[in-house]
Amino acid sequence: MQLLTRESAVRCDHDGRIASIASQTWVTVAGVPVLVGDDPVGRTIDGCPHAGPTIKPCARTLEVSTGHSALVRVDGAPVVLDVLAGLTDGTPPGLVRYTVRKVGQAFVSADR
């Protein structure tokens, strides 16, 4: 499994773009900060096309359900892996996920 960086492409099920923000900057891959811990949580989702009179488009990411390494940590926080998945605040509640579409680097990998 590969480590995610700030340049990784994470999207909702409807293809909305999730902003990648790294909370740390001292561990990098090819000069790009690695994502750790809660970096994927509470991020803005731009361009989710899922909308309608009773439909709420995805606007923010919720908690990570899978995708943290149990072995590799940066300053106590687990690194985020390419198996990242979690839910968004879009409708229907509890069903719309976010996942990795493009890792963004091919140099560093780790086990769960």
Gaussian input, Z-matrix of N, CA and C with variables (Angstrom, degrees):
# hf/3-21g

backbone

0 1
 N
 C     1     B1
 C     2     B2     1     A1
 N     3     B3     2     A2     1     D1
 C     4     B4     3     A3     2     D2
 C     5     B5     4     A4     3     D3
 N     6     B6     5     A5     4     D4
 C     7     B7     6     A6     5     D5
 C     8     B8     7     A7     6     D6
 N     9     B9     8     A8     7     D7
 C    10    B10     9     A9     8     D8
 C    11    B11    10    A10     9     D9
 N    12    B12    11    A11    10    D10
 C    13    B13    12    A12    11    D11
 C    14    B14    13    A13    12    D12
 N    15    B15    14    A14    13    D13
 C    16    B16    15    A15    14    D14
 C    17    B17    16    A16    15    D15
 N    18    B18    17    A17    16    D16
 C    19    B19    18    A18    17    D17
 C    20    B20    19    A19    18    D18
 N    21    B21    20    A20    19    D19
 C    22    B22    21    A21    20    D20
 C    23    B23    22    A22    21    D21
 N    24    B24    23    A23    22    D22
 C    25    B25    24    A24    23    D23
 C    26    B26    25    A25    24    D24
 N    27    B27    26    A26    25    D25
 C    28    B28    27    A27    26    D26
 C    29    B29    28    A28    27    D27
 N    30    B30    29    A29    28    D28
 C    31    B31    30    A30    29    D29
 C    32    B32    31    A31    30    D30
 N    33    B33    32    A32    31    D31
 C    34    B34    33    A33    32    D32
 C    35    B35    34    A34    33    D33
 N    36    B36    35    A35    34    D34
 C    37    B37    36    A36    35    D35
 C    38    B38    37    A37    36    D36
 N    39    B39    38    A38    37    D37
 C    40    B40    39    A39    38    D38
 C    41    B41    40    A40    39    D39
 N    42    B42    41    A41    40    D40
 C    43    B43    42    A42    41    D41
 C    44    B44    43    A43    42    D42
 N    45    B45    44    A44    43    D43
 C    46    B46    45    A45    44    D44
 C    47    B47    46    A46    45    D45
 N    48    B48    47    A47    46    D46
 C    49    B49    48    A48    47    D47
 C    50    B50    49    A49    48    D48
 N    51    B51    50    A50    49    D49
 C    52    B52    51    A51    50    D50
 C    53    B53    52    A52    51    D51
 N    54    B54    53    A53    52    D52
 C    55    B55    54    A54    53    D53
 C    56    B56    55    A55    54    D54
 N    57    B57    56    A56    55    D55
 C    58    B58    57    A57    56    D56
 C    59    B59    58    A58    57    D57
 N    60    B60    59    A59    58    D58
 C    61    B61    60    A60    59    D59
 C    62    B62    61    A61    60    D60
 N    63    B63    62    A62    61    D61
 C    64    B64    63    A63    62    D62
 C    65    B65    64    A64    63    D63
 N    66    B66    65    A65    64    D64
 C    67    B67    66    A66    65    D65
 C    68    B68    67    A67    66    D66
 N    69    B69    68    A68    67    D67
 C    70    B70    69    A69    68    D68
 C    71    B71    70    A70    69    D69
 N    72    B72    71    A71    70    D70
 C    73    B73    72    A72    71    D71
 C    74    B74    73    A73    72    D72
 N    75    B75    74    A74    73    D73
 C    76    B76    75    A75    74    D74
 C    77    B77    76    A76    75    D75
 N    78    B78    77    A77    76    D76
 C    79    B79    78    A78    77    D77
 C    80    B80    79    A79    78    D78
 N    81    B81    80    A80    79    D79
 C    82    B82    81    A81    80    D80
 C    83    B83    82    A82    81    D81
 N    84    B84    83    A83    82    D82
 C    85    B85    84    A84    83    D83
 C    86    B86    85    A85    84    D84
 N    87    B87    86    A86    85    D85
 C    88    B88    87    A87    86    D86
 C    89    B89    88    A88    87    D87
 N    90    B90    89    A89    88    D88
 C    91    B91    90    A90    89    D89
 C    92    B92    91    A91    90    D90
 N    93    B93    92    A92    91    D91
 C    94    B94    93    A93    92    D92
 C    95    B95    94    A94    93    D93
 N    96    B96    95    A95    94    D94
 C    97    B97    96    A96    95    D95
 C    98    B98    97    A97    96    D96
 N    99    B99    98    A98    97    D97
 C   100   B100    99    A99    98    D98
 C   101   B101   100   A100    99    D99
 N   102   B102   101   A101   100   D100
 C   103   B103   102   A102   101   D101
 C   104   B104   103   A103   102   D102
 N   105   B105   104   A104   103   D103
 C   106   B106   105   A105   104   D104
 C   107   B107   106   A106   105   D105
 N   108   B108   107   A107   106   D106
 C   109   B109   108   A108   107   D107
 C   110   B110   109   A109   108   D108
 N   111   B111   110   A110   109   D109
 C   112   B112   111   A111   110   D110
 C   113   B113   112   A112   111   D111
 N   114   B114   113   A113   112   D112
 C   115   B115   114   A114   113   D113
 C   116   B116   115   A115   114   D114
 N   117   B117   116   A116   115   D115
 C   118   B118   117   A117   116   D116
 C   119   B119   118   A118   117   D117
 N   120   B120   119   A119   118   D118
 C   121   B121   120   A120   119   D119
 C   122   B122   121   A121   120   D120
 N   123   B123   122   A122   121   D121
 C   124   B124   123   A123   122   D122
 C   125   B125   124   A124   123   D123
 N   126   B126   125   A125   124   D124
 C   127   B127   126   A126   125   D125
 C   128   B128   127   A127   126   D126
 N   129   B129   128   A128   127   D127
 C   130   B130   129   A129   128   D128
 C   131   B131   130   A130   129   D129
 N   132   B132   131   A131   130   D130
 C   133   B133   132   A132   131   D131
 C   134   B134   133   A133   132   D132
 N   135   B135   134   A134   133   D133
 C   136   B136   135   A135   134   D134
 C   137   B137   136   A136   135   D135
 N   138   B138   137   A137   136   D136
 C   139   B139   138   A138   137   D137
 C   140   B140   139   A139   138   D138
 N   141   B141   140   A140   139   D139
 C   142   B142   141   A141   140   D140
 C   143   B143   142   A142   141   D141
 N   144   B144   143   A143   142   D142
 C   145   B145   144   A144   143   D143
 C   146   B146   145   A145   144   D144
 N   147   B147   146   A146   145   D145
 C   148   B148   147   A147   146   D146
 C   149   B149   148   A148   147   D147
 N   150   B150   149   A149   148   D148
 C   151   B151   150   A150   149   D149
 C   152   B152   151   A151   150   D150
 N   153   B153   152   A152   151   D151
 C   154   B154   153   A153   152   D152
 C   155   B155   154   A154   153   D153
 N   156   B156   155   A155   154   D154
 C   157   B157   156   A156   155   D155
 C   158   B158   157   A157   156   D156
 N   159   B159   158   A158   157   D157
 C   160   B160   159   A159   158   D158
 C   161   B161   160   A160   159   D159
 N   162   B162   161   A161   160   D160
 C   163   B163   162   A162   161   D161
 C   164   B164   163   A163   162   D162
 N   165   B165   164   A164   163   D163
 C   166   B166   165   A165   164   D164
 C   167   B167   166   A166   165   D165
 N   168   B168   167   A167   166   D166
 C   169   B169   168   A168   167   D167
 C   170   B170   169   A169   168   D168
 N   171   B171   170   A170   169   D169
 C   172   B172   171   A171   170   D170
 C   173   B173   172   A172   171   D171
 N   174   B174   173   A173   172   D172
 C   175   B175   174   A174   173   D173
 C   176   B176   175   A175   174   D174
 N   177   B177   176   A176   175   D175
 C   178   B178   177   A177   176   D176
 C   179   B179   178   A178   177   D177
 N   180   B180   179   A179   178   D178
 C   181   B181   180   A180   179   D179
 C   182   B182   181   A181   180   D180
 N   183   B183   182   A182   181   D181
 C   184   B184   183   A183   182   D182
 C   185   B185   184   A184   183   D183
 N   186   B186   185   A185   184   D184
 C   187   B187   186   A186   185   D185
 C   188   B188   187   A187   186   D186
 N   189   B189   188   A188   187   D187
 C   190   B190   189   A189   188   D188
 C   191   B191   190   A190   189   D189
 N   192   B192   191   A191   190   D190
 C   193   B193   192   A192   191   D191
 C   194   B194   193   A193   192   D192
 N   195   B195   194   A194   193   D193
 C   196   B196   195   A195   194   D194
 C   197   B197   196   A196   195   D195
 N   198   B198   197   A197   196   D196
 C   199   B199   198   A198   197   D197
 C   200   B200   199   A199   198   D198
 N   201   B201   200   A200   199   D199
 C   202   B202   201   A201   200   D200
 C   203   B203   202   A202   201   D201
 N   204   B204   203   A203   202   D202
 C   205   B205   204   A204   203   D203
 C   206   B206   205   A205   204   D204
 N   207   B207   206   A206   205   D205
 C   208   B208   207   A207   206   D206
 C   209   B209   208   A208   207   D207
 N   210   B210   209   A209   208   D208
 C   211   B211   210   A210   209   D209
 C   212   B212   211   A211   210   D210
 N   213   B213   212   A212   211   D211
 C   214   B214   213   A213   212   D212
 C   215   B215   214   A214   213   D213
 N   216   B216   215   A215   214   D214
 C   217   B217   216   A216   215   D215
 C   218   B218   217   A217   216   D216
 N   219   B219   218   A218   217   D217
 C   220   B220   219   A219   218   D218
 C   221   B221   220   A220   219   D219
 N   222   B222   221   A221   220   D220
 C   223   B223   222   A222   221   D221
 C   224   B224   223   A223   222   D222
 N   225   B225   224   A224   223   D223
 C   226   B226   225   A225   224   D224
 C   227   B227   226   A226   225   D225
 N   228   B228   227   A227   226   D226
 C   229   B229   228   A228   227   D227
 C   230   B230   229   A229   228   D228
 N   231   B231   230   A230   229   D229
 C   232   B232   231   A231   230   D230
 C   233   B233   232   A232   231   D231
 N   234   B234   233   A233   232   D232
 C   235   B235   234   A234   233   D233
 C   236   B236   235   A235   234   D234
 N   237   B237   236   A236   235   D235
 C   238   B238   237   A237   236   D236
 C   239   B239   238   A238   237   D237
 N   240   B240   239   A239   238   D238
 C   241   B241   240   A240   239   D239
 C   242   B242   241   A241   240   D240
 N   243   B243   242   A242   241   D241
 C   244   B244   243   A243   242   D242
 C   245   B245   244   A244   243   D243
 N   246   B246   245   A245   244   D244
 C   247   B247   246   A246   245   D245
 C   248   B248   247   A247   246   D246
 N   249   B249   248   A248   247   D247
 C   250   B250   249   A249   248   D248
 C   251   B251   250   A250   249   D249
 N   252   B252   251   A251   250   D250
 C   253   B253   252   A252   251   D251
 C   254   B254   253   A253   252   D252
 N   255   B255   254   A254   253   D253
 C   256   B256   255   A255   254   D254
 C   257   B257   256   A256   255   D255
 N   258   B258   257   A257   256   D256
 C   259   B259   258   A258   257   D257
 C   260   B260   259   A259   258   D258
 N   261   B261   260   A260   259   D259
 C   262   B262   261   A261   260   D260
 C   263   B263   262   A262   261   D261
 N   264   B264   263   A263   262   D262
 C   265   B265   264   A264   263   D263
 C   266   B266   265   A265   264   D264
 N   267   B267   266   A266   265   D265
 C   268   B268   267   A267   266   D266
 C   269   B269   268   A268   267   D267
 N   270   B270   269   A269   268   D268
 C   271   B271   270   A270   269   D269
 C   272   B272   271   A271   270   D270
 N   273   B273   272   A272   271   D271
 C   274   B274   273   A273   272   D272
 C   275   B275   274   A274   273   D273
 N   276   B276   275   A275   274   D274
 C   277   B277   276   A276   275   D275
 C   278   B278   277   A277   276   D276
 N   279   B279   278   A278   277   D277
 C   280   B280   279   A279   278   D278
 C   281   B281   280   A280   279   D279
 N   282   B282   281   A281   280   D280
 C   283   B283   282   A282   281   D281
 C   284   B284   283   A283   282   D282
 N   285   B285   284   A284   283   D283
 C   286   B286   285   A285   284   D284
 C   287   B287   286   A286   285   D285
 N   288   B288   287   A287   286   D286
 C   289   B289   288   A288   287   D287
 C   290   B290   289   A289   288   D288
 N   291   B291   290   A290   289   D289
 C   292   B292   291   A291   290   D290
 C   293   B293   292   A292   291   D291
 N   294   B294   293   A293   292   D292
 C   295   B295   294   A294   293   D293
 C   296   B296   295   A295   294   D294
 N   297   B297   296   A296   295   D295
 C   298   B298   297   A297   296   D296
 C   299   B299   298   A298   297   D297
 N   300   B300   299   A299   298   D298
 C   301   B301   300   A300   299   D299
 C   302   B302   301   A301   300   D300
 N   303   B303   302   A302   301   D301
 C   304   B304   303   A303   302   D302
 C   305   B305   304   A304   303   D303
 N   306   B306   305   A305   304   D304
 C   307   B307   306   A306   305   D305
 C   308   B308   307   A307   306   D306
 N   309   B309   308   A308   307   D307
 C   310   B310   309   A309   308   D308
 C   311   B311   310   A310   309   D309
 N   312   B312   311   A311   310   D310
 C   313   B313   312   A312   311   D311
 C   314   B314   313   A313   312   D312
 N   315   B315   314   A314   313   D313
 C   316   B316   315   A315   314   D314
 C   317   B317   316   A316   315   D315
 N   318   B318   317   A317   316   D316
 C   319   B319   318   A318   317   D317
 C   320   B320   319   A319   318   D318
 N   321   B321   320   A320   319   D319
 C   322   B322   321   A321   320   D320
 C   323   B323   322   A322   321   D321
 N   324   B324   323   A323   322   D322
 C   325   B325   324   A324   323   D323
 C   326   B326   325   A325   324   D324
 N   327   B327   326   A326   325   D325
 C   328   B328   327   A327   326   D326
 C   329   B329   328   A328   327   D327
 N   330   B330   329   A329   328   D328
 C   331   B331   330   A330   329   D329
 C   332   B332   331   A331   330   D330
 N   333   B333   332   A332   331   D331
 C   334   B334   333   A333   332   D332
 C   335   B335   334   A334   333   D333

   B1=1.4436
   B2=1.5230
   B3=1.2987
   B4=1.4569
   B5=1.5216
   B6=1.3213
   B7=1.4555
   B8=1.5225
   B9=1.3290
   B10=1.4582
   B11=1.5247
   B12=1.3196
   B13=1.4628
   B14=1.5253
   B15=1.3126
   B16=1.4666
   B17=1.5283
   B18=1.3390
   B19=1.4603
   B20=1.5281
   B21=1.3172
   B22=1.4599
   B23=1.5259
   B24=1.3324
   B25=1.4662
   B26=1.5241
   B27=1.3221
   B28=1.4611
   B29=1.5215
   B30=1.3490
   B31=1.4697
   B32=1.5204
   B33=1.3182
   B34=1.4658
   B35=1.5307
   B36=1.3263
   B37=1.4705
   B38=1.5235
   B39=1.3365
   B40=1.4663
   B41=1.5256
   B42=1.3159
   B43=1.4636
   B44=1.5255
   B45=1.3282
   B46=1.4594
   B47=1.5241
   B48=1.3268
   B49=1.4647
   B50=1.5231
   B51=1.3341
   B52=1.4598
   B53=1.5194
   B54=1.3119
   B55=1.4631
   B56=1.5276
   B57=1.3301
   B58=1.4596
   B59=1.5210
   B60=1.3092
   B61=1.4581
   B62=1.5177
   B63=1.3185
   B64=1.4622
   B65=1.5310
   B66=1.3185
   B67=1.4638
   B68=1.5225
   B69=1.3211
   B70=1.4605
   B71=1.5264
   B72=1.3185
   B73=1.4645
   B74=1.5158
   B75=1.3150
   B76=1.4545
   B77=1.5109
   B78=1.3482
   B79=1.4652
   B80=1.5137
   B81=1.3385
   B82=1.4600
   B83=1.5218
   B84=1.3262
   B85=1.4589
   B86=1.5221
   B87=1.3162
   B88=1.4680
   B89=1.5306
   B90=1.3326
   B91=1.4510
   B92=1.5133
   B93=1.3291
   B94=1.4671
   B95=1.5340
   B96=1.3439
   B97=1.4657
   B98=1.5352
   B99=1.3277
   B100=1.4648
   B101=1.5288
   B102=1.3323
   B103=1.4656
   B104=1.5223
   B105=1.3322
   B106=1.4633
   B107=1.5209
   B108=1.3218
   B109=1.4648
   B110=1.5056
   B111=1.3381
   B112=1.4666
   B113=1.5229
   B114=1.3304
   B115=1.4720
   B116=1.5297
   B117=1.3592
   B118=1.4734
   B119=1.5357
   B120=1.3231
   B121=1.4669
   B122=1.5252
   B123=1.3388
   B124=1.4570
   B125=1.5156
   B126=1.3146
   B127=1.4689
   B128=1.5231
   B129=1.3066
   B130=1.4627
   B131=1.5244
   B132=1.3288
   B133=1.4627
   B134=1.5237
   B135=1.3316
   B136=1.4626
   B137=1.5243
   B138=1.3048
   B139=1.4583
   B140=1.5096
   B141=1.3262
   B142=1.4645
   B143=1.5340
   B144=1.3281
   B145=1.4591
   B146=1.5333
   B147=1.3140
   B148=1.4604
   B149=1.5270
   B150=1.3212
   B151=1.4629
   B152=1.5249
   B153=1.2933
   B154=1.4544
   B155=1.5136
   B156=1.3406
   B157=1.4645
   B158=1.5309
   B159=1.3089
   B160=1.4729
   B161=1.5261
   B162=1.3168
   B163=1.4651
   B164=1.5259
   B165=1.3280
   B166=1.4564
   B167=1.5249
   B168=1.3316
   B169=1.4614
   B170=1.5293
   B171=1.3102
   B172=1.4621
   B173=1.5265
   B174=1.3191
   B175=1.4646
   B176=1.5274
   B177=1.3579
   B178=1.4635
   B179=1.5311
   B180=1.3271
   B181=1.4677
   B182=1.5236
   B183=1.3201
   B184=1.4620
   B185=1.5352
   B186=1.3038
   B187=1.4651
   B188=1.5257
   B189=1.3105
   B190=1.4629
   B191=1.5221
   B192=1.3354
   B193=1.4679
   B194=1.5171
   B195=1.3256
   B196=1.4603
   B197=1.5226
   B198=1.3289
   B199=1.4515
   B200=1.5087
   B201=1.3314
   B202=1.4577
   B203=1.5223
   B204=1.3258
   B205=1.4552
   B206=1.5294
   B207=1.3287
   B208=1.4644
   B209=1.5271
   B210=1.3290
   B211=1.4570
   B212=1.5255
   B213=1.3193
   B214=1.4639
   B215=1.5234
   B216=1.3443
   B217=1.4622
   B218=1.5133
   B219=1.3173
   B220=1.4611
   B221=1.5254
   B222=1.3034
   B223=1.4603
   B224=1.5313
   B225=1.3346
   B226=1.4604
   B227=1.5147
   B228=1.3219
   B229=1.4675
   B230=1.5298
   B231=1.3403
   B232=1.4603
   B233=1.5280
   B234=1.3324
   B235=1.4631
   B236=1.5243
   B237=1.3215
   B238=1.4674
   B239=1.5257
   B240=1.3330
   B241=1.4603
   B242=1.5267
   B243=1.3288
   B244=1.4686
   B245=1.5287
   B246=1.3255
   B247=1.4703
   B248=1.5319
   B249=1.3200
   B250=1.4615
   B251=1.5251
   B252=1.3268
   B253=1.4674
   B254=1.5230
   B255=1.3069
   B256=1.4551
   B257=1.5168
   B258=1.3160
   B259=1.4642
   B260=1.5233
   B261=1.3412
   B262=1.4578
   B263=1.5243
   B264=1.3254
   B265=1.4623
   B266=1.5308
   B267=1.3276
   B268=1.4633
   B269=1.5223
   B270=1.3401
   B271=1.4617
   B272=1.5266
   B273=1.3239
   B274=1.4521
   B275=1.5283
   B276=1.3346
   B277=1.4595
   B278=1.5337
   B279=1.3101
   B280=1.4579
   B281=1.5129
   B282=1.3280
   B283=1.4612
   B284=1.5248
   B285=1.3220
   B286=1.4613
   B287=1.5330
   B288=1.3205
   B289=1.4601
   B290=1.5200
   B291=1.3219
   B292=1.4604
   B293=1.5198
   B294=1.3210
   B295=1.4559
   B296=1.5243
   B297=1.3201
   B298=1.4584
   B299=1.5207
   B300=1.3164
   B301=1.4594
   B302=1.5215
   B303=1.3502
   B304=1.4618
   B305=1.5226
   B306=1.3325
   B307=1.4604
   B308=1.5298
   B309=1.3066
   B310=1.4520
   B311=1.5133
   B312=1.3227
   B313=1.4644
   B314=1.5237
   B315=1.3375
   B316=1.4748
   B317=1.5238
   B318=1.3163
   B319=1.4496
   B320=1.5286
   B321=1.3284
   B322=1.4601
   B323=1.5156
   B324=1.3428
   B325=1.4565
   B326=1.5206
   B327=1.3244
   B328=1.4573
   B329=1.5147
   B330=1.3139
   B331=1.4570
   B332=1.5213
   B333=1.3145
   B334=1.4644
   B335=1.4783
   A1=108.68
   A2=115.36
   A3=120.26
   A4=111.48
   A5=115.60
   A6=121.37
   A7=109.61
   A8=115.32
   A9=119.97
   A10=109.37
   A11=115.01
   A12=121.46
   A13=108.54
   A14=114.91
   A15=120.18
   A16=111.95
   A17=118.29
   A18=121.55
   A19=113.84
   A20=118.22
   A21=121.16
   A22=110.13
   A23=116.22
   A24=121.43
   A25=109.50
   A26=115.83
   A27=122.50
   A28=106.31
   A29=116.44
   A30=120.67
   A31=111.14
   A32=115.51
   A33=120.34
   A34=108.45
   A35=116.51
   A36=121.05
   A37=112.83
   A38=117.09
   A39=121.68
   A40=112.23
   A41=117.59
   A42=125.78
   A43=114.42
   A44=117.30
   A45=120.39
   A46=109.71
   A47=116.97
   A48=122.48
   A49=111.20
   A50=115.40
   A51=121.32
   A52=109.10
   A53=115.67
   A54=121.04
   A55=109.97
   A56=116.81
   A57=121.65
   A58=108.73
   A59=115.62
   A60=121.70
   A61=108.04
   A62=117.04
   A63=121.99
   A64=109.20
   A65=116.46
   A66=120.69
   A67=112.06
   A68=116.79
   A69=120.36
   A70=108.18
   A71=116.26
   A72=119.65
   A73=113.77
   A74=118.66
   A75=118.82
   A76=114.27
   A77=120.08
   A78=122.25
   A79=107.10
   A80=115.46
   A81=120.76
   A82=110.58
   A83=115.28
   A84=123.57
   A85=105.37
   A86=116.50
   A87=122.08
   A88=111.26
   A89=116.45
   A90=121.49
   A91=116.04
   A92=117.97
   A93=122.12
   A94=108.76
   A95=118.46
   A96=121.23
   A97=113.63
   A98=114.67
   A99=123.41
   A100=108.48
   A101=117.24
   A102=121.88
   A103=109.50
   A104=116.24
   A105=122.02
   A106=109.96
   A107=115.42
   A108=123.06
   A109=115.46
   A110=114.94
   A111=121.27
   A112=113.69
   A113=118.56
   A114=119.79
   A115=113.18
   A116=120.45
   A117=119.10
   A118=114.47
   A119=118.84
   A120=122.37
   A121=111.21
   A122=115.99
   A123=121.66
   A124=114.37
   A125=116.97
   A126=121.32
   A127=110.90
   A128=115.09
   A129=122.74
   A130=109.90
   A131=116.07
   A132=122.07
   A133=107.19
   A134=115.88
   A135=121.48
   A136=110.58
   A137=116.39
   A138=121.63
   A139=116.47
   A140=118.62
   A141=119.58
   A142=107.98
   A143=117.88
   A144=120.76
   A145=114.36
   A146=117.56
   A147=122.41
   A148=109.04
   A149=116.58
   A150=120.54
   A151=110.52
   A152=116.05
   A153=122.03
   A154=109.45
   A155=117.75
   A156=121.23
   A157=113.83
   A158=118.29
   A159=121.08
   A160=111.49
   A161=116.34
   A162=121.10
   A163=109.76
   A164=115.94
   A165=121.15
   A166=108.53
   A167=117.81
   A168=119.11
   A169=110.56
   A170=116.56
   A171=121.35
   A172=108.77
   A173=116.85
   A174=121.27
   A175=111.85
   A176=117.28
   A177=121.37
   A178=110.56
   A179=113.98
   A180=119.72
   A181=109.45
   A182=115.29
   A183=121.73
   A184=108.26
   A185=117.94
   A186=122.96
   A187=113.01
   A188=115.64
   A189=123.11
   A190=108.46
   A191=117.53
   A192=119.99
   A193=111.91
   A194=117.50
   A195=122.10
   A196=108.65
   A197=115.55
   A198=118.22
   A199=115.86
   A200=118.17
   A201=120.69
   A202=109.87
   A203=116.78
   A204=121.27
   A205=108.97
   A206=116.34
   A207=120.82
   A208=110.70
   A209=117.02
   A210=121.01
   A211=114.21
   A212=117.64
   A213=121.55
   A214=109.84
   A215=115.05
   A216=121.53
   A217=110.29
   A218=114.92
   A219=122.63
   A220=106.29
   A221=116.26
   A222=121.95
   A223=111.97
   A224=116.23
   A225=122.34
   A226=115.50
   A227=118.47
   A228=122.06
   A229=109.33
   A230=118.29
   A231=120.14
   A232=111.65
   A233=116.54
   A234=119.42
   A235=108.59
   A236=115.81
   A237=121.95
   A238=108.11
   A239=116.01
   A240=123.05
   A241=111.84
   A242=115.34
   A243=121.02
   A244=114.57
   A245=118.24
   A246=121.25
   A247=111.06
   A248=115.97
   A249=122.02
   A250=111.23
   A251=115.26
   A252=122.05
   A253=108.43
   A254=115.20
   A255=122.00
   A256=108.51
   A257=116.31
   A258=120.83
   A259=110.74
   A260=114.81
   A261=121.67
   A262=108.53
   A263=116.11
   A264=120.66
   A265=112.24
   A266=117.80
   A267=121.89
   A268=112.71
   A269=115.70
   A270=120.30
   A271=109.57
   A272=117.33
   A273=127.47
   A274=111.91
   A275=117.26
   A276=121.63
   A277=112.06
   A278=115.71
   A279=120.90
   A280=115.56
   A281=118.40
   A282=120.40
   A283=114.38
   A284=118.46
   A285=121.09
   A286=108.96
   A287=115.82
   A288=121.36
   A289=112.66
   A290=114.96
   A291=121.63
   A292=107.72
   A293=115.95
   A294=122.44
   A295=109.74
   A296=115.37
   A297=121.92
   A298=109.45
   A299=117.01
   A300=121.95
   A301=111.44
   A302=115.88
   A303=120.85
   A304=108.10
   A305=116.01
   A306=120.43
   A307=111.27
   A308=118.06
   A309=120.80
   A310=114.92
   A311=117.65
   A312=121.79
   A313=108.22
   A314=116.04
   A315=120.50
   A316=110.95
   A317=117.75
   A318=121.19
   A319=114.61
   A320=117.64
   A321=120.82
   A322=110.47
   A323=115.25
   A324=120.97
   A325=109.09
   A326=115.87
   A327=121.83
   A328=109.51
   A329=116.56
   A330=121.69
   A331=108.85
   A332=114.40
   A333=118.97
   A334=107.46
   D1=141.86
   D2=-176.03
   D3=-99.73
   D4=149.87
   D5=177.88
   D6=-76.99
   D7=141.78
   D8=176.37
   D9=-88.43
   D10=146.95
   D11=176.50
   D12=-123.05
   D13=177.92
   D14=178.03
   D15=-59.74
   D16=-20.93
   D17=-179.97
   D18=-91.94
   D19=2.31
   D20=178.06
   D21=-68.65
   D22=148.40
   D23=178.74
   D24=-100.68
   D25=112.14
   D26=177.66
   D27=-116.11
   D28=134.07
   D29=-175.54
   D30=-138.53
   D31=156.31
   D32=173.82
   D33=-77.87
   D34=169.59
   D35=179.64
   D36=-57.68
   D37=-24.73
   D38=-179.17
   D39=-92.00
   D40=2.55
   D41=177.63
   D42=83.20
   D43=20.85
   D44=172.83
   D45=-72.65
   D46=143.04
   D47=-176.99
   D48=-85.00
   D49=131.70
   D50=179.74
   D51=-103.92
   D52=126.98
   D53=179.81
   D54=-66.54
   D55=129.10
   D56=176.64
   D57=-98.08
   D58=119.62
   D59=178.74
   D60=-126.42
   D61=126.52
   D62=179.40
   D63=-94.76
   D64=128.19
   D65=-179.70
   D66=-81.92
   D67=-10.85
   D68=177.65
   D69=-130.31
   D70=154.44
   D71=-177.62
   D72=-128.55
   D73=-0.14
   D74=-175.39
   D75=-90.95
   D76=-15.04
   D77=171.94
   D78=-109.36
   D79=119.22
   D80=-175.03
   D81=-131.86
   D82=162.26
   D83=169.58
   D84=-122.09
   D85=118.08
   D86=-176.79
   D87=53.27
   D88=37.29
   D89=177.51
   D90=82.95
   D91=2.32
   D92=-178.48
   D93=-109.70
   D94=126.83
   D95=-177.31
   D96=-58.58
   D97=140.91
   D98=177.45
   D99=-81.52
   D100=142.02
   D101=176.40
   D102=-80.93
   D103=140.06
   D104=-179.47
   D105=-137.22
   D106=159.74
   D107=171.16
   D108=46.12
   D109=-120.31
   D110=-175.98
   D111=-89.31
   D112=16.44
   D113=179.08
   D114=-53.12
   D115=-37.53
   D116=179.91
   D117=-79.35
   D118=-7.03
   D119=-173.12
   D120=-89.91
   D121=136.12
   D122=176.67
   D123=74.78
   D124=20.14
   D125=-178.71
   D126=-84.56
   D127=149.38
   D128=177.98
   D129=-72.14
   D130=139.92
   D131=175.51
   D132=-112.79
   D133=118.88
   D134=-178.77
   D135=-105.33
   D136=139.94
   D137=172.44
   D138=78.79
   D139=20.77
   D140=176.30
   D141=-70.43
   D142=118.06
   D143=-175.66
   D144=-82.91
   D145=-2.97
   D146=-175.48
   D147=-77.91
   D148=94.20
   D149=-176.15
   D150=-145.51
   D151=156.63
   D152=179.01
   D153=174.91
   D154=-178.44
   D155=-176.73
   D156=-57.25
   D157=-38.58
   D158=-179.42
   D159=-118.07
   D160=16.40
   D161=-176.90
   D162=-114.63
   D163=127.05
   D164=177.30
   D165=-98.23
   D166=121.32
   D167=176.63
   D168=-68.69
   D169=158.75
   D170=177.44
   D171=-66.15
   D172=128.12
   D173=-179.49
   D174=-121.06
   D175=-29.33
   D176=-178.16
   D177=-145.77
   D178=152.78
   D179=175.31
   D180=-86.22
   D181=149.52
   D182=176.14
   D183=-106.70
   D184=-162.90
   D185=-176.07
   D186=-57.48
   D187=150.15
   D188=174.91
   D189=-75.60
   D190=130.97
   D191=176.39
   D192=-97.63
   D193=-29.40
   D194=175.36
   D195=-153.53
   D196=153.26
   D197=175.84
   D198=128.08
   D199=4.36
   D200=175.80
   D201=-98.92
   D202=139.13
   D203=175.36
   D204=-74.67
   D205=136.40
   D206=175.62
   D207=-85.83
   D208=-12.89
   D209=-175.52
   D210=-107.06
   D211=-42.23
   D212=-172.76
   D213=-98.30
   D214=127.70
   D215=-178.29
   D216=-133.78
   D217=152.01
   D218=173.69
   D219=-122.70
   D220=115.45
   D221=-178.55
   D222=51.46
   D223=39.12
   D224=177.34
   D225=88.95
   D226=-10.97
   D227=-178.70
   D228=-100.54
   D229=135.85
   D230=179.58
   D231=-67.91
   D232=143.13
   D233=174.87
   D234=-71.69
   D235=155.48
   D236=-179.68
   D237=-96.18
   D238=131.98
   D239=-176.26
   D240=-105.42
   D241=167.68
   D242=-176.94
   D243=-69.41
   D244=-3.18
   D245=174.54
   D246=-92.52
   D247=15.61
   D248=-179.72
   D249=-53.30
   D250=134.51
   D251=173.99
   D252=-156.23
   D253=147.88
   D254=176.70
   D255=-167.44
   D256=-177.66
   D257=-179.20
   D258=-101.71
   D259=159.41
   D260=173.92
   D261=-109.77
   D262=176.37
   D263=177.77
   D264=-91.02
   D265=10.59
   D266=179.77
   D267=-75.77
   D268=170.51
   D269=179.07
   D270=-97.73
   D271=148.67
   D272=-2.61
   D273=-73.12
   D274=140.58
   D275=-177.13
   D276=-56.46
   D277=138.07
   D278=176.94
   D279=79.33
   D280=5.69
   D281=-177.55
   D282=-123.01
   D283=-24.37
   D284=-175.23
   D285=-88.42
   D286=122.42
   D287=-175.29
   D288=-106.00
   D289=164.51
   D290=166.59
   D291=-119.43
   D292=142.98
   D293=-178.42
   D294=-145.66
   D295=171.09
   D296=-179.82
   D297=-84.00
   D298=130.39
   D299=175.43
   D300=-102.37
   D301=-32.27
   D302=179.67
   D303=-147.82
   D304=125.03
   D305=-176.20
   D306=-66.20
   D307=-42.41
   D308=177.65
   D309=93.04
   D310=-6.62
   D311=175.54
   D312=-156.89
   D313=152.61
   D314=-177.92
   D315=-129.26
   D316=20.56
   D317=-174.57
   D318=-98.67
   D319=-38.07
   D320=-171.37
   D321=-121.28
   D322=131.74
   D323=176.47
   D324=-131.99
   D325=165.08
   D326=179.94
   D327=-152.92
   D328=160.78
   D329=174.07
   D330=-84.81
   D331=162.55
   D332=176.32
   D333=-64.93

